[in-house]
Every structure is written in structure tokens, then in C-alpha cells.
Amino acid sequence: MLLNSLAAVPLLASGLTAAPALPDGFVDLRQVAPSVLHDIRYQTAHNFVGRPIDGYRAPKCVLTKKAATALAKAQRALVAKGYTLKVYDCYRPQRAVNHFVRWAEDVDDQRMKREFYPWMSKTRLFSGGYIAKKSGHSRGSTVDLTLVKLPARAQRPYVPGEPLQPCTGPQARRFPDNSVDMGTGYDCFDSLANTADPRVTGQAKANRKLLKTTLERQGFANYSKEWWHFTLKNEPFPNRYFDFPVQ
């Protein structure tokens, strides 16, 4: 009875404030596709910068309603085959993109190099198409994601300062992600992460193909340099870059 009573009390009455409403046309993915797993790396220190990124105040996936609805259809198709989607990043505030740019311009900051760009000079991240001053993620219909075999295995958290392993190494030597093998880790700045790289063979190649074909059937297009990166082709805000925080 006590829990039920508390649930009925408005947040403001307890001194808490509700999170601001999302802009029109946006939605929390959990409201549309609650079974999709979340591993929002930029809200943690486990990313190529090595610290939480500006604008990520909660481990949430925010997308345009149109993109979220399409992703929910892809999820249903994959669950029927024994897989689930797992999202790494969804809508990205412009302030986060600015954070990436500042980091990329600081060539002396190499703390996460061993994992995320072990064979690439940081000076090539702009020219290589890995870092840009504008990102499709900020338009709300781009998502970074992978496949997880059902039932999903537990995944241990990253511990800041732990020894890093190259994202290009064999799956057993990379950070223990509960994703199926995709040939590289997420956010791997290396040509091996190119979706169609011929060096990726066997099951990893098949896993990339399953992710790509499933999302393409729902209207998404893949970025050829990143097997995890997909944008809804008929996105509702093709020329608008948002900066509201994820919270």
C-alpha cells in the first residue's frame, strides 16, 4: 500500500523535478521498443575520449519517433531469429560533437589509443571521416548498434584505468562485450571496421550482414566505414542539428 501511495504523489511534491519533455518528434526508445538492450558508452568513461561526454546525463537512447518505430520493427524480426539489438549511441547533442572535436584537436591526449585507434595516428581522425564538426546523430535518426544472441549474457562494466586491448584484436582479447563477434569492437577507428572489409570473414561477416540487411529492410542506410552506424534514409530532420541534453 505504501508503494502504491508513493507512486501517486507527483514528483514536485517530494522536492524532485521531472525531466524536461523531449522536443516534438522525439521519443525515448524504451517507450517504443523496450526489449532493445542499452550500452550507452558516451555516458561512461569507456569510449575513445576516456571520460563521460558532454550532454550525456543519463544512459538513454533518444531517437526521432520515425527512427524508433523503424528500429522496433527490426527488433521484432531479429528476436524471431534469436537475437536482440543493443544500442551504443542514438541522438547525440551538438555539445557532445563539440567535445569530440576538442579531444581530436588535442593530439597529446592519447589515453585511450591502445583500444580505439591502436594503428592510426590521431591526426588522421578528421581526414579519415571518423570525427567531424557535425554529426548525423544530432539530427536524431542515426543510431550505433550491434547484435546480441538471446538469452543475453551479462556484461561486466568497464573499470577506468584497467588495461586496454586493441579493438582490432580477436574477440576473446577485446573488452568483454556481450555482442556477437562483429570483427572489431565498437568505435574502432580502423579500416577493419569498414562494413565490407574483406579481411572480416566467417561468422563475423555473417553477423555484419544480418545486422545490415535487417536494418536496410526498415529504411536505414549503413555508413560504410563503421559496421555499427545506421541512418534512417527518410529522416524527419535532414537539415537540423539539435543540442538538447540526454537526461
Buried (B, 14 or more C-beta within 10 A) or exposed (E): EEEEEEEEEEEEEEEEEEEEEBBEBBBBBBEBBEEBBBBBBBBBBBBBBBBBBBBBEEEBBBBBBBBBBBBBBBBEBBBEEEBBBBBBBBBBBBBBBBBBBEBBEEEEBEBBBEBBBBEBEBEBBBEBEBBEEEBBBBBBBBBBBBBBBEEEEEBEEBEEEEEBBBBBBEBEEBBBBBBBBBBBBBBBBBBBBBBEBEEBEEEBBEBBEBBBEBBBEBBBBBBEBBBBBBBBEEBBBEEEBBEBBBE
